[in-house]
Amino acid sequence: MTEATLSDIRAGDFKETAENTDRPVAAPQGAERGTSTCSDGGRVNSAQAEAIIRSQNYLLGRQHEEGYWCGFLGNWDGTLVSDYIMFMHFLGDVNETHVRKGVNFILSRQNEAGGWGLYPGAESDVSATVKAYFALKLAGYSAGDPIMERARKEVLRMGGLDRVNSFTRIYLAMFGVFGWNEAPAVPPELMFMPETFYLNVWEMSSWSRAILVPLTIIWATKPLRPLPSGVSIDELFSNPRKRGLDSDPETGRYGWEHFFNGLSEFAKTIEKLPFKPWRKKSLAMAEEWMLERVVPGGLGAVYPSMMNAVVAMECLGYGEDHPKRKSAMDEFMALMTEEEDMILFQPCFSPVWDTAICSLALGQSGLDVDHPQMEKAARWLVSKECRFTGDWFHRTPTEPVSGWYFEFNNQFYPDVDDTVMVMMALDSLGAPGCIEGAPEAMERGLQWLFTMQCSDGGWGAFDRDNNKEVFEKVPFADHNAMLDPSTADLTSRMLEHFGPAGVPRNHPAVVRAVDFIKREQEAEGCWFGRWGVNYIYGTWQVLRGMAQIGEDMNQRWLQRGAGWLFSIQNEDGGWGESADSYEDPALKGIGPSTPSQTAWALMGLIAAGHASHVAVQEGIRYLTETQNPDGSWDEDWYTGTGFPKVYYLEYTMYRHYFPLLALSHYRDA
């Protein structure tokens, strides 16, 4: 694509700043509806058709015998391996081979500045860098090693050891780096708060509950493991060393942060008393809550809570052979992959998610349930319906009990995103007419999704109305994930399914959802992406969802979204966006082209009615020309979001099945 062509696309037609109205807006110059501007007249050429076939074969060749797909979930910053090295030292059971291989992984992620960032190309993060430094110290590295000197300078540049987040501070307190009075209070008395109380554990996001309840046990028992002789990281403290927890000076003396910091200090004062009337009962409640959820898949089926559960059981005196502790340890260690020269940890497994999107892509590309591998995938997905009454029931005590979770097993935590993706996949394969139990499961899933709609018209991931912003001010909330509010990307995915499922545009749930999405639109016309990086992800999903419920895509507010996608196309024909845009919204839509993000942008533009535009043709060309001979794509950048500004993921399957979806949508359009 020439500079002139892209300049035309970026012209003022797509810099609309008027209010979001429902008035039709003209398509951009050269993209009138029904008018082809593609060099091949808008038809799928042989290269594109062959790309679809290669992609199909690649995905089919990577299906597991049981019928599922499960890609590796990558973690860039090294925190999981660093935590594991600390974890081994805490338990007093150090596997030296694992330490050596863990060090290799940690060192492979150190950046040029000497620190560790959260994703490829990111600036250093102080907590990730401190964890890596501490793990290397435990592995025998000295402060005088050039690697450590660079890391120390980077930590001090960022403010020193005092600037680490609350979870890192708690972990370091277990080794005496911080005193327990310098860690935020996470008292088990939190378990006493009734569900009718404004602030209680059920008002936290599901993942925060699973992480924090074991932490209440750890905080109450205050374990202390001596460091190996000569090991210290005091050199990372700023000079003079600060004491206590930092607070935001902008909150003043009367802000919520100040209030909660005061409560935390009060709890620490109470902690010094010889008699704590509610401690024994609250600790027992936390223990019971945790043990009930140490089930196949592990507590929350995600790394931090699974590790915290083992540490909490150690603090409570559970022996290594205790069935619950052994189960928790086995599930945790299953997350580790040992290679010849390093170990890697996944935060969790993603089989339901990957299988649903693989099946959707293959189904929309032309395969159906008559294909033996597709039938196997459909049966596997139907078998994973969760009929267990999980934590979501505390906030939404209604029938039916249904849903799908992300992992192999996670019965307490099905989520709306996996549920709707599974249902779209089954529908695309034609499973309701062929697979036993599919129609009933999909009907239950649809009704469960309706019950999970939030009062603002949107959907969150695991809970309904999990949006009390005051929780973000508690001292242990700096992991930026205390809440699970409605988001435009999840809400739009609901609509993407509701249309083909026969839910009418005037259904009250749909009307409220569309109103929510309109309110969430950014000034540039795009939408924030909570679960994928970032505004490209959110904008694609909104445009796709609106098209699928039969919304008039000529409306100005929707064409502004399409216009924003046109305006950020890269010169190579692709699209890309760095996770930097979570830190700085001025970087929206800016980044090297990737197959997954190019596919998202293309699907958004096709949904908006621009399949015949030259920019879409250039995007399709980018996908076909960057495809490998075996049908795969390469992708170096992280496009998955765990917690914005805190944790990012490399979904290694995204680069393969989303391009197939985009090529299929283009062919069908």
N, C-alpha and C positions, 0 to 999 in steps of 0.2 A: 504494500500500500504506500502511495506517495504521500509526502508531507501535505501537498495541496488537498488531497482527498480527505485526510484526517482533519485538516483545518476546516474544511467545509462541514464535516460532521460536528466539529466542536463549535460551530457558529452559534450566534445568539439565539437561534430557534430553540436551543436546549438549555438556555440559561434563564428559564422562566422563573420569575420571583413573585408572581401574582398569588393571591390567596388560592387555596385549594377549593375549586368549585367543581360542579358536575357538568359544566359547559363543555361541549366537545372542543377539541383543539386539533388543528391540522397536523398531519404527520410531517416529519422533517422533509426538506427538499430532497428529492430523489428517492423518497421512501413512501410515495403515495400508495394507499391500500390498493391492491390488485395490479400494481405496476411493478414489473420485475426490473431491478437494477443489478441483478447478478450477471456476471460475465457468462454464465452458462444458462441464463434464462430461468434461474431458480430451481432447476432440476438437480436431483442428486446424481452426480457423475460416478463413473466407475471407481475412482479413487475413494470416494466417500462410501460407496457400497462395500468396497473391499475392506475399508477401515472398520465398518460395522461387523463384518464377518470375522475379521481377525480379533476384534475385541470380544466378541461372543466366545470364540474358541479359547482365548486366553482365560476368561473368567470360568468357563466350564472346566478347564483343565486344573483349576485351583479349588474346586469344590471338595470338601471332605466327604469321606465315604458315607457318613451319617446324613448328609444332605445340606450341611451348613457351610458358610464361608466365615472366616475369622482372620482379619488382617492384624498385623502387629501394630500396637499403639505406641508410638515413639515418644520419648521424653527427652528434651534437649538439655535442660539445665543441670542435670546430674544430681538433683536433690534426692531422688529416690535411692540411688546408689549410695550417696552420702549418708542418708538416714539409715540405710541397711548396715553400713559399717558401724555407726553409732549404736544401732540396735544389737549387733553382735556383742559389742563391748559391754552394753548394759546387762545382757543376759550372762555374760562371762563365758560365752561359747564362741570363740573366734575361729572362723575357718580361714586360714592364712591364704589358701588358694583364692578364695572369694575376695579377700582383701586385695591381693595383688591384681586380680583381674578388674576389681572395682576401681582401683587407682588408675588403671589404664583407661577405663571409660571416662573417669572424671577429668583426667588430663587432656583427653581428646576434645573436651568441650571448653577448655580455657580459652578466652578470647585474647586479642592482641593487647588489650589494656591490662590484662592480668586477672580479670574477674570472670564471672560466669553469668551469662544472660539467660533469659527465659525462652528464647527461640533463636534460630539462626539469624545472625546479624544484629541481635539486640544489644543494647548497652548493658553493662553489668548491673546485676541485682544484688543488693547488699546481703539479703538473707541467703540466697543461693551461694554467694561467694563465701560467706562465713561458714556455711555447712560444708562446702568443699574443702576449705582450709582446715577445719576441725577434723574432717575425715582423713585428710592427708597427714595431719599431725598424729592421729591415732595409728596411722599406717607406718609411722616412723620417720616422716619427713621433718627436717629441722627448720627453724625459723630462718636460718642463714642460707637455705637453698634458694637459688635464683628464682625458681618457680614460686616459692613462698614469699619471697621479698616483693615480687611484682603483685601478688595477691594481697599482701598486707597493705601496700601503698594504695591499692585500689579500694580496700575496705575503709581505710582512714580518709581517703578522698570523699567517700560517700557518707562520712559522719561517724565511722567507727562501729564497734560492736553494739553500742547502745541503740543503733538504728534498726536492728533486726526486728522482724515481726513477732507477734505474741507466741505463735506455735514454736518458732525457733528458740525463743527465750525460755519456754517451758522445757523443751528437750535439753537445752544446755544447762538448765537448773538441775537436771537429774545427775549431772556430772560436777556440780559445784561451780561452774563457770559464772553463773548468776546465783545469788541467794534466792531462796524461794520467796522471800519478801519482795524481790525485784521482778518476779513473774506476775502476770495478771491473775487475779483470783478466779478460779473456776470451781466454786464449792459445790459439793454434791447436794447441798440443800436446794439447789435449783430444781431437783426432782420433786420437791414438795409443792411447787407452784401448781395450783389446779388449772385445768384447761379453761375454766371460766375467768382466770386472772389474765389481765391484759398482756403481761409478759410471762411466757412459760415455754418449755422446751418444744412444744408443738408449733410455736410461732416461728421457730428457726427453720431454715431450709433442711430438707431431709439429710443431705450429706453433712451439714454442720452438726445435726443431732448425733449422727453416727460417729463423728470425729470427737465431739465434745463430751459425750457421756462417759466414755472411758477416761478422758482427760480429767473429769471430776474425781475419779478414783485415784488417778496418779497425783493430782494436786493435793488431795486429802491425805494420802499416805506419805507424800514428799520423799520419794526414794532418793538415795544419794550413793552413786557409785564412784569410788576413788579412781582418778585418772592414773594411767601407767606412769611410772617414775619419769620425771623430767618433762612430761607433756603438760603444756599450758597454752592458752591463747590470749592471755592477758595483754599481750602486745597489740591486740586489735582494739583495745579500749582507747577512746579519745582521751586527751590530756587537758584538763583534769577529768577524771572519770566521773560520769553522771550517775545519779542514784534514782531508783524508782522508774516509773513509766513516763515517757514523753507524752504530751498532749498538744493538741492543735491550738496555737495561741489565738487563732481567730474565733475560737468558741467562747472566749471570755470566761468570766467566773460563773456564768449562769446557764451555759449550754448543756445539752444532754451529755456530751462527752465528759464535761466537768462533773456532772451529776454521777455518772456511772464510775468514773475514776474514784469519786468519793466513796461510793458503795464498795468498790474493790478494796480500797484502803481500810474501810470499816471491817470488811470480812477478814482481812489480814490481822486486824486488831483482835477480833473475836477469836481468831485462830490461836492466839497466844494464851487464851484462857485455859485453865486445866480441865474445865468441864464444858462440854459442848452437848447440850441436851438433845439435839436432833441429828447429831452426826451419825450415830450407829444406824438409825433407821434410814436416813437419806442414803448412806453408803450402801446399805442393803438394797434399796430401791434401784440405785444405779447399777449395782451388780446384777440384779435380776433382769433389768431392762437389757443390759448388754448380753448376758448369757442366752436370753430368749432369742436373740438375733444372731448369735454365733451358729449359723446354720450352713448347709452346703452352699458354697459360694463365698462364705466369709461375711463378717459384719459389714453391711453396706456394699459388699463385693467390690470395694475400692481400697487402694493402698493405705492411705493414712489411717482410716478407721480400723482396718485389719491389723496393722502394726500396733496401733494404740491398744487394741483389745488384748494382744499377747502381753504387752507391757503391763496393762492393768491387772491381768491375771497373775503375773509375776509378783506384783505389789501385794496382791491379796493372798499370796502363798500357795497358789495352785502349782502342783508339781508338773514336771514335763510330761508325765504319763497320764495326767488327768484327761479324760476324753474330750472335754470342751477345749482345753488348751491345745491338745494335740491336733484337733480338727482345725482350730484357728491357725496354728502354725503351718499345717500342711497347705491350707488354702493360701496363706500368705506366700509361702515359698514357691507355690505354683506360678506366681507372677514373674519369677526370675527365669531368664534364659541365659544359659552358660555357653559361651562360645570359646574358641581356642585361646583367645588372648584377652577377653573381657567378659564381664557380666552385664546384662541389661535387665531392667525392671519395667514391666508395664504397669500403669496405674490400675488397670482392670482389663477384662476381656470384652470383646465387642461382637460376639457371634450373631445375636438377634439383629442388631443394627446392620451389620455387614450383609447378612443373609437377606434381610428385607430389601435393602437398596440394590444388591446384586440381582435379586429376583425381579424387582421392579424394572431395572434397566434391561434385563434379558427379556422380560415379558413385553415391554414396550418396543423392544427392537425386533420382535417378531416371533419369539418362542412362546409356547403356551404349556399348559399343564399336561398335554399329551406327550411332550418331550420327557423321557424317563428321568432325566436329572432335575427338570423343573417340578415334576410330580414329587420327587423325593424332597426337594426344598420346600414345597408347599406343605407337605405332610409334617415336616420338621417344624415349620413355623406354627402350624395349627397346634401341635403338641406342646408348644411353649406358652400357650395362654395361661395366665396366672389367675387362678380362682381363689387365691388365698387373701384373706382380709388383712391387708398390710397397714403401714403407718398412715397412709392417705385417708383411711377410714376415720381417723380421729377428727379430721377437719371436714370430711365429706361422708357422714354416716348414712349413705343411701345405697340402694341396689341399682344395677347389678354389680357383683364382684367380678371384675374382669381386668384386662390389660395385659401388656407385654413389657418385660424388662429388657435391659440392654445386654446383660451378660448371660452366661450359661445358667446360673441360678442366682436369684435375688428376690425371693418371694415377698419380702416386706416392701419392695420399692419398684413396682411397675411405673412406667412414665408415659405421658401422653404422646411424646415424640415417637418413641418406638412403637406404641400402639397404632398410631395412625399410619406409620410407614409400613408396618406389617399388613395392615388392611389394604393399603394401596397396592402392595405387592401381590397379595392373594387375588385381588380384583383384576390386576393386569394379566395374571396367568389364567384367569377363568376358573379359579379354584372353587368358588361357591357352587358351581354346577357339577363338580367332579370329585371333590375331596370330602370324605365323610367328616362331618362336624364343622366344616368351614363356614357354612351359612349361619349356624347358630353362634359360633364364636365371633364372627364379624358383627352380628347384630348386637351381641352383648358388648363388644368393644365399642361400637358406635354409641350405644346408650351410656356407657361409662364415660366416654369423652364428653357427652353433653353434661353429665353431672359435675365434671371437673372444670367447667367454664367459670372464670372468676367474675366477680361483680362488676369489674370495669369492662367486661366484654371480651377480654383476651384469655389466653391460657398460659400458665406456667408449666414447668416440667413435671413436678412430682406432687404438688399440693395445690389447693385452691386458696386464693386470697392470702398468699404467703408474702405479704408486702408491707409490714410495719417497719417503716424506715428507721424508727428509733433504735432498732436492734443493731443498725450499722454503727452506732456510737459506743457500744460496749467495748471494754478494753481488749477482749479477745476476738474482735470482729474485723481485724485488719487483713484478713485473708480475702476480703471483698466478695464474700459469697454467703453471707448470713441469711440472705433472702432468695426466694425463688418467685419473682413477680412475673406478671404477664409480659410476653415479648411478641413483637411483630412477626418474627420468623416462625415461631411455633404456632401462633394464631393463624397465620396464612397457610401453614401446612394443614391445619384442620380444614380450612376452606377448600384446599386442593383435593381433599378426599370427599368432602360433603357434596360437591357438585356431582361427580360421577356416582356417588352413592344415592343420589336422588333427593337430597335435602334441598328444598326450594330456596331461592334467593330471598324470599320474604319470610323465611322461618325466623322467629325471634332471635335464636342463637346466632344466625348468620348476620342479621341486621346489626346486632350489638357488636359482633366481631368486626364488621366493616367499619363501623364508627370508631372503634378502638384503633384500627390500623390507620385511618385517616388522621387521627390525633397524633400518632407516632411519627408521621412523616417529617423528615428534616427539611431545613430551609432550602437545601439544594435539590430537593425532590427525592432523595434516597431514604433508606431505612437502615437503622442500626441492626447488626447481626449479633445476637447474644451467643449463639452456639456454633458459629462459623465465622471466619475472618473475611470480612466484617460487614461493611456496608454493601459490598457486592453480594454477599450471602443474603443479607436481609432484603435487599431490593429485588433480587431474583425471586425469592420466595413469595414476596407480596404480589408481584406481577403474575406469577404462575397461579397463585391461589385465587386472585381476582378473575383471571381468565377461566378457571375451572368452575367457578360458580356462575358463569354467564354474565359477569359485569361488563358493561360497555367499555371496552378498552380505549375508546377515543376520548374518554373524559380527560380533562386537563391534568388532574392530579396524578393520574396513572401515566400519561405521556411525559410528565415531568420526570417520573422515575425512569422511564425508558431513555429520556434525553440525558439524564445523568450517566447512565451506562454508556451511551454513545460517547459522551464527552471524556471518558477516562480510558478509552481503548488505547492500548500501546501501539507503537509503530510496527511491531512485528505481527500485529493482527490479534494478539491475545489480550487477556486482562489479568491483572494481578493486584494484590493489596497486601501490604505488610501489616503484621499485628501492631506496628507502631501507631496505627490509626486509633487504637484504643487509648493510647496515651495522649495523642494529639489529633483531634478531629480534623485539623487542617490537612492531614495526610490521607483523608478519605479516598479510597480507590487508587492509591499510588503504590506501585510495587512492580517487581519483575513478573512477567506473565507466567502463569501456572496452568496446567491442564484442568485442574478442578475449578479454579476461579473463572477461567475462560468458559468452561461448560456452564457454570452458573449464570454468567452474564448472557451467554447465548440463549439459554432457556428463558431468561427474563425478557429479552428482546423479541424472541419468537412468540412468547405469550402475549406481548404487547402489540402484535400484528406486524412485525418488521422482518419476517423471515426472508423477504426478497431484497432486503437492503444490502448494499455492497459491504457495509461493515460486518454484517452477519456472515456474508460469504467469506470475508477475510478471516473471521474467527474460525469458521469451519476449516478453512485452508490451514490455519495454524494447528488445529487438532490433527488433521490428517498428515501433515508434514512432520509433526513432532512425534507421531506414534512410532514405536519400535516395531521391527519386523515380526516380533512374537505377539503383537496386539496390545502390548502394555504401553504405559507412559512413564516418564521420569519426572520427579518433582522434588526439588531440594528445599522448598520453603514450607513452613507450617501453616496450614489453613484451617485447623481445628481449634476450637476454643474450649478450654475447661472452665477457667474462671478469668474473666478479662482483667488484665494487668497483673495477674498472679500466676496463671498456669495455662500452658498451651500444649496442644497435642499434634502429633503427626499421625493422621489417619492414613495408613499406607494403602488402603483400598480406594480412597477418594479419587486418586489420580487415574484409576482404571474404570470404575463404573459410572462416574458422573459424565466423562466424555462420551461414553456409549449412550447415555440418556440424551445428551445434547444432539448427537448425530441422529438419533432416532426421532427426536422432536423436529429437527430440521427436515428430515426426509418426509415425515408425515405432514408437515406444514406446506 
